[in-house]
């Protein structure tokens, strides 16, 4: 019998073959005492002995190590959980969840006698388990009907059953045994119970086709969750438990861009599984795809997503200003970090703790960024409703570091001179080899007798030569024209060192105030390159929709002023203005996304006739109640629609206006036409 902690210990060992672990180190990793580790090791040795695998683990005075191959590791994993499922000794919590899953998956009653045989547990133990099952189900508004003659049976809607099945399978704390992939005992149980047909082997292929076809970028964990969701839907429909028709009639699902992806998937499922997939399943799958970010990262889906976007842009802008890096203009960063933050929130809501085993290494490597993230993440924490752990902050830090590296990459690419004495053909061959395998900029390819003159004329970082260069004291490396393995490794090390030194130098430079002011013009040019279609706004943001130096006494009047042109033009109704005011009261001033600027908006169903943008510059700023970005002088307003491209137009305009120094420029214009031309950049 192997319990959960023993499995975790064994997993650590087989994931690090030949590495020696001390008892104290293992105790720290598993958050137990050293004595417990010694007890677990006895169980490990006993378990391996049963399967004649004892030779794969070595215990000496220097520590414990796994001496087997990856194939041996797979063999051990297969022994831990095999078709005779209950060879694995379930903990109390796991037994409760498995019983709950049995009830959720069946419309028939489950008796204590059947559970006794299946779990090899006493009747008294199972009666105690059932009390916990009742409590678990009650927390999700599902009742258990108990009968002395028939047993236990659930009374629940199909949608509620599936939600809880998925929650248990993927969001139960400590439900994973990690080796080579993720072995989830709940997923294993459901797969053995429901996913035995040949079709389920092809379900992953259908999802991969959808991912490629729609340009989605999905993490492994989210892909596995969607795969489980799809297989569960097929299993339930084939067993006679489809979702009711009213789910298909939900307008919210049809508004999501994931609805088309769900249709794509369901059509292929119907073809391969040889049965008709109901419309209700398409609607449900669309919601699940959206929850798991199974869509292209280019779009903003809804008002909630916009709110997260605004808070995140504000957060990135604050850090970016201190570093003089336009983080808030990095669309890839915004999309990826937004999805990660949503996953963090989802895990938190499900009682899971995210661990970051590289936390200390990340913090040490990016020590200049870490205090800035700590200082500014309060707005993110307020938005998501909980305090981030140090591990979670380290994850956020990693996203910012990658974005900064992208920004600096152009300036940190090593510049090299190639020297070859064997002739132009060999030199060209080496140059092509270097271009293929390394990210570097080749300034010149020259012979050794011309090297000194070439080196004096160029600003280079490294000389790559096929011969020894006695005249050069440093800054060169000798390689074979064929670039053997040793050459490749040596070049990788030295080029990485050059990039780090160049990046460190740039970080030092941008801390200087004069350098930052010079950089800001470059930032604006970069934003213009990233958002080339920003200046195509005349149709949705005409000059007549601008009010300059309007008078108002509070934020409510400011919203009415900014929304006035949209109301008079028929883009919105009075209901929309009331909805914006109600949103501020209910959600706070989240849309004051930048010092001095608010983006007033409500939901698409709150009185919008068409998408249009307006702007008001107030004569006297007003306060919305934002902790750091009040008072507000500029109020943008737009009518929300369900078209993601409309939201992206707004985001591009926001990035334009919030560029450092841009508001100061706008303040100088009293003429509306000149003001408008400045915003459009024409």
N, C-alpha and C positions, 0 to 999 in steps of 0.2 A: 504494500500500500504506500502511495506517495502523496503527501499533502502539498498544499499550494506553495509554502515557503521552500520546501525541498525542491520543487520544480523550478522555482525562481533561482535557487542556488545552482542547480544543474544547468540551467539556461546560461547563467553567467559564465560558467566554466566552458561549455561547448561553443560559446560565441567567441571565446578568446583562446584558441588552441595553443598549447605550449607556454602560456603565460602563467607564472606562479603567483598565486593569491595567498596572502597571509590571512589568518583567521580574523584579525582585527579589521582588515580592509573589507572583508566580506560582511562582517557584522555591521560595519558602517553603511555599506550599500543596501543592506536589507533592513536596516533600522532595528536590529535585534542584538542580543548579547553574544559575546564570544562563545559562551557555553551553549547557546542555542545552535550556533553554527556547527559546533562539534557533534551535537545530537543530529542535526540535519545530515551531516556527512555520514553518520552511521546508517541513516536511512538510504542515502545515495548508494553506499557500498552494498547494502542489502539488496536494493532494487537492481543494481547492475549485476550482482551475483545471480539473481533469479534468471537473468537472461544471458549469463555467461559473458558479460561485458566488463568485468571488474578491471581488466588490464588497461582499459581506456582512461582511467583516472589514477593519477600518481599522488600519493601523500607522503611528503618528506618533512624534515625539520625546516627546510627552506620555504615550504608552502604547499599548496594544492594546485594541481594543473591537470588539464584535459590533454591527453597525448594522441587522441585519435584524429582522423581526417574529417572533412565535411560530410563524407558519406556515412561515417560512423555517427556523426552528430544527428544526421537525418534518421538513422536507424533508432537511436535513443528516443528522438521525438515521436517516432511512430509507435514506440512501445508505451509512451506516456498516455497517449490517447489513441486507442484503436477501436475497432468495431465493437468490441466488448466494452462499451462505454463505462460501465460502473467498476471496471478495474481501477479507474481513477477515483480516489477517495474524495468525494465531494465534501466541501466545508458546509457548515450550517447555512450560510448565506447562499451558496451555490445551489444547495438542495431546494431552498425556498424558491429561488428563481426558476429552476428547472420545473418544479411542480406548477408554478405560475404559467410557464410556457405551455405545459401540457394542457392546462385548462383553456388557455387562450386559443390554442390551435384546434380544439375539438368542440363540437356542439353536443357531445355526449357527456354523460356523468362520469366522474372518476372516483372509484371507491378506495377506501383505505386498504382493503385486502390486496388490490392490484398494485398499489404503491408499495406495500410491504415486500412483495415479491420483487418488484423492479429495483428498489433501493436497498434491499437487504437491511432494512431498518425496522425497529420495533413499532408497534401500534402507538404506544405512548409518545415516542419521538415524533412520529408523523402527525399526531394530533397537535403537538406543539408547533410543528412546522406549518400546519394549516392555519393556525391563528396568525402567524406572521404573513402567510399568503393573503389572508383576509385584509390585514392592515395595508399591505403593499397595494392590493387592488383598490382598496377604499380611497387611498391617496390619489388614485387616478379615476375616481368616480365610477368604479366598476364593482358591482355587488356579486357575492357568491351565494348561490342557492344551495342549501344543504338538506339532504334527505337521508334518514337512517336506512332506508331500503335501497335507494338509488345512488347515493353518494353526493359528490360535489359537482356543481355545474355553474357556469358563468352566465350572467344576463348582461350582454354588452353589444353595442353597435359594432359592425364590422370595422369601421374606421378606427374606433377606439382600440379594438383588439390589435390591429396592425401597428398603431402608434406605440403601444406598450411593448409589443413583441420586438420592434426595432429598437426601442429604448433599452430594453434589457440586453439585447444582443450586442449593441454597439456603445452603450453609454453607462454600463455598470462599472463602477470603480474596481480595479484589480481583476479584470476579467481576461487578461491576456497572458499567454505563455509565449515569450518571444524566442523564436529560433528560425532563422532563414526566411521567415515571413511571420505572419501573426496567426497563432493557433488560439482561437477563441472557443471556449468550451460550449458557450450558448449557441454560437453559430454552428458549431459541430453538431450539437444535439438537433437543431432545427434542420440542418442539411440531411442528417440521417433519417429524420422523420418525414421530410416533405420534398427534398430536392433530389430524388433518385432517378427521375426520367432522363432519357438521353438529351432532351432539349436543353437542360440546365447546363450542359457542358459548352453549349454554343452561346449562352447569354452574355458572357464576357466579350466575345467577339462582336456582338451587336452593339454593345456600349462603346467599344473602341472605335467602331465605324462611325458612330454618332459623334464621338469626341473629335475625330479627324474631320468629318464632314462640316461640323459647325465651328471648328476652330476653338474648341474649349480647351482649357488647361486645368486639369483636375488632379488634386493630390491623391496619393495611393489610398489613404484612409477614407477619403470621400468617395473614391471610385468603388471601394469594397462595400461601402454603405449603400450606394446606389445599386450595385449589383445584387446585394441582398434584398433590397426593396423590390427590384424588378422580379427576382425569382419568387419572392413571397407573394407578390401580386398574381403571378402566373399560377402558382400552387393553389392559392385560395380560389381563384376563378375556376380552375379545373376541378376543384373539390366541391364546387357549387356554392361558393360564398363571395360573389362579386360585390363591389361597392354599390350602394343604391343610386338610382338615376339622378337624384338631386345633386350629387357631387359633380356630375357632368355639366350641370346647369350653372355652376358657380362662375360668375363673370370674372372674379379675381384671378382664376387660373388662366383664362383665355387672354388676359391682359399681359401675362408674363411672356417674355421672349422664349422661355423654356418650353412653352406649350408646343411650339413647332418641333422642338427636339423630342418632346414626349410623343408627338404624333409619328415622327420618324421611327422611333424605337418601337412603338406599339404596332405599327404596320409590319415591321420586320418580324416581331414576335408572332403576330398572327399568321404570317406566312410560314415560319419555321416550325411553330408548335402545332400548326394545323387546326386552329380554332379561332373563333372571333373574339377579339379583345374589346370589351365594352368601352364606350366613351368615358364613363365614370373613372375607369382606370387611367385613361390618358390625363384627365384633370388632376388626379391624385399624384401621378408620376411627375407632372409639371411642377407641382409644389415641392416635391422631394428633390427634383433636379435643382430647383432654385435654392433650397436650403443648403444643398451640398455644393453650391457654386459651379454646377455643371453647365456652364455657358461661357461664351466669349467674354473676356474681361473689358470689352470696349464700352459696355452699356451701363447706364444707371437705370435700375428697374422701377423703383417706386419712391414715394416720398420718404419712407423710412431710410432707404438706401441713400437718398440725397442728404438727409440729416447726418448720417454717419460720415458721408463724404465731406461735408462742411466742417465738422469737428476735426476730422483727420487732416484736412488741408490747413486748418488753423494751427494744429499741433506741428505739422511739418514746416509750416512757414516760420514759426517761432524759432525752431532749431536751425532751420536753414539760414535765417538771418544772422544768427550768432556764428555760424560756420562760413557764411558767404557762399553757400551752395544752394541752388534753387530746388530744394527737395519738393516743394509744393508744386513744381511744374513737371515732376517726373511721373507721368501717367502710369507707367509700369509699376512703380513703387506704390502709388496710391491704390491701384487695383489689388495688388498682391497683399499689401499690408491690411487693407480693408477686409479681405477674405479671411486672413489669419486672425484678425481681431474678432470677427464673428465666430470663428471656430473656438477661440479662447472663451468667449461668452457662453457658447453652447456647452462646452466642457464644464465650465463653472456651474451653469444651471443644473447640470446632470451630476454634480458632486464629484467630478473628476479633477485631479490635480495634475497639471502639466509639468513634467520634469524636463530640465535642460541640462544634460550631462556635460555640455561644453560651456556652461555659464561662466565659470571663472576664467577660462581661456579667452572667451569672447570679450569679457569686461577688461581683461589685461591688455588684449590686442588693441581695443578701441577705447582706451581710457579717456581720451579727449571728448568722446561723444557721450559716454555713459552718464556723467552728471547732468548733461543737458536733457537727456531723455527722462531721468529721474525728476528733474525740476519742472518739466513741462507736461508730464503725462497726467496731471490732475484733471485736465479737461476731458481726456479720453476715459479716465476712470469714472468721472461723473456721468458721462454719456452712457457707458456700459453698466454702471450701477454697482461696481465693486472695486476693491483695491487690488492692483496687480502685484503678483509675487515677484521676487527678484529673478526667478527663472523666466517669467513671462516678459519682464522688462528686457532681459538679455535677448530674447527672441526678436523683440521690436528693434533693439539695437542692431541686430544682425541685418535686418532689412535696410536700415538707414546706411549701414556701412557698405552694403552692396551698391546702393544708389550712389553714394559718394564715390565709390570706386569707378562706377560707370562714368560719372561726371568728369573725374580726373583722368580717365583712361587715355584720352587723347594726348594729354600733357605728360603722362607717365610711361608711355610706350618707349622702351629703350631704343636709342638711335645708334646704329652700328656702322662700322666700316669693315668691309670684307677684303682680306688680303690673300692672294693666291699667286704662286710663282710658276704654276704648271701650264699656263696658257689660258686664253679667254674662254675656251670650251669648259674647262674644269671649273673656272671661276663662276660661269653662268650656272653650271650644274649645282654648285654649292649654294649659290644665291637662291635658286628655286627650292632646294631642300630646306633652307632656313625659312623661307616664306611659307612653306607648307606646314612646318611643325611648330613655328613660334610666332608670337605676336610681337613683331618688332618693325622698326623702320630702317631700311637699308639706305644709307646716305650715299655710299659710293662703293664700287668694287675696283680695287687697284692692285698693282704689283708692288712688291716690297721696296723697290728702288724709288718709287714715287710716294711712298707712305708718309714720310715726314711732311712733305709739302701738302699732301691731301689732309693730313691731320690738323695742320695749322689753319687750314681754310674752313674747317667744319667744326661745328659744335656737336661732338659725339659723346656717347657713354661707354662704348666698348668696341674693341677691335677683335674681329674673329679671323684668325689666320691659320693657314695650312702649314706654316713653318714657324720656327722659333724666331722671336723678334728681340734680339739682344739690345737694340737701340732704344726700346721702350721699357721703362722701369716698371710700369704697371698699366692696368686698364686693358689687358689683352688676354686672349685665351687661344690655345692651339687645338685644332680639331682635324679630323680626317675629312677629305672631301666627300666621303661616303656617309659621314655622321654615324658612327657606331653607337652602341648603347651607352658606353661611358661618356662619349661626347655629349649625347643628348641629356644625360643626367647632370653633367657639369654645367651645361648651358642653362638648363632649367633653374639650377640653384643660383647662378650668378645673375641671370635676368630677373629672377624674382627679387633678389637683393637690390638690384638697381631700381626696380619699380617701387619697392618700399621706401628707399631713400628719396626718390623723386617725389613720392606722395607726401612724405614727412616734410620735405622742404616746402611743398605747396601749402600744406596745412599751416606751417609757420608763417608763410607770406600772407595768407588771407586773414590772419589775426590782426594785421596792421590796418588801421582805419583807412589810410589813403588807398591801399590796395583794394579794400572792399568797395570803396566808392568807384574805382576804376572798373572793377569786376561787374558792377550792377548793369552797366551798359551792355556788357557781353551777355549777361543773364537775359536781358530783354531780347537780344538778337536770337538767343537760343530758344526762348519761348515762341518767337515768331516762326522759327524753323519747325518747332514741334507742332504748332497750331497754325498752319498756313491758311486754313479756311476761316480763321477768326474774322477776317475783314470782309466777309460776305454776309453782313448782318442787316443791310438796309431793309430787306423785306420784313423781318420780324422785329427790328429795332429801328424804326424810322426816326428822323430828327424831331418830328412833332411830339414824340413821346418823352422828350427831355424837358424838365423843369429846372431852372437855375435860380438859386437864392430865394427859395420859397420860405414863407414864414409859418411856423407852427410852434406850439408850446409843449407838446409831449409826443411820445412814441405812437400813440393811436392816431393823432392828427398826421404824423409823418407818414404812416402807412397809407392813410386815405389820400394824401397828396401824391405819393408815388404811384398808387394804383389808379389815380384819377384818369390819366390818358387811356388806360386799358378799359376802364369802365365806360368812358364816353365813346370810345371806338367800338364797343360791343364785344371785346375779347373776353371780358369777364362780367359777372353780375354782382350785385350788392352782397349776395350770399358769400362770394369768395372773399371779400374784404372782411366780413364778420368771421369767416373761418380762419383767416390769418391772425386776427386779434385773439381768437380763442386758442390758437396754437401757441402763441406767446405765453398766454396765461397758463396753459396746461404743461407746456414743455420747456418753458424758459426761453431765453434769448439765444438759442443755439445758432440761429442764422445770422448773428452778428459775427461773421466768419473772419474778420480782419479788422484791425484798429480803424474805427471810423466808417466802416462799411457794413450795411445789413443787406440781406437777400430775402426780401419778404415774399412768402409763397405759402400755399396750402395744398390740399390734395386734389387730384384730377376730378374727383366727383363732387367738388365743393362749389361749382358754379363757373366752369371754364368752357367757353365756346370755341376758342382757338388759341394757339400758342403765340404769344407776343411779349415783348420786353419793354419796360419803361424805367426811367431813372429820375430821381429828384435829388438836387443838391440843396440842402437846407441852409438858410442864412445863419441860424443859430443851432448848433448841434443839440440832440436830445439823447436821453439815456433809456436803453431798453432793459437794463438790469444785468448786463454781461459783466463778469468780474474784471476782465482785463481789456476788452475791446471797446467799451463805452468811452466817451460819448460818440454818437453816430452823426455824421454829416451827409453821407451819401447813402441813399436807399434805392437799391435795385428791386424791381418787382417783375414777376412773370407769372403767366397762367400755366399751371402744371398740366401736362398731358401724359398719356400712357406711352407716348413715343420716346424711346430712350435717346434718340438722336437730338430731340429738343433739349433734354436735360444736359447732354454733352455740349451743346452750343452755349448754354448758360455757364457751365463750368469753364469753358474756354474764355468767355468774357470775364469771369471772376479772376482767372489767372492773369489776364491782361491788366485789369484794374488794380490788382493787389501786388503788381510788380513794385519792387522797392523804388521809392521816389516818384512813382507815377501820379499819386494823388496830389503831391506838391505841384506837379506840372498842370494838372487839371484845375487846381485852385486859381491859376493865373488867368484863366479864360473867362471873360464875362460875356463874350459873344457866343450865342448858341451854336452857330454854324462852325466856328473855329473849335469850340469844345467838342462838337460831334466828330469833326475830322480828326482830332487828336485821339479820340477813343478808337476810331476805325484804323488809325495809323496811315492815313492818306494825306 
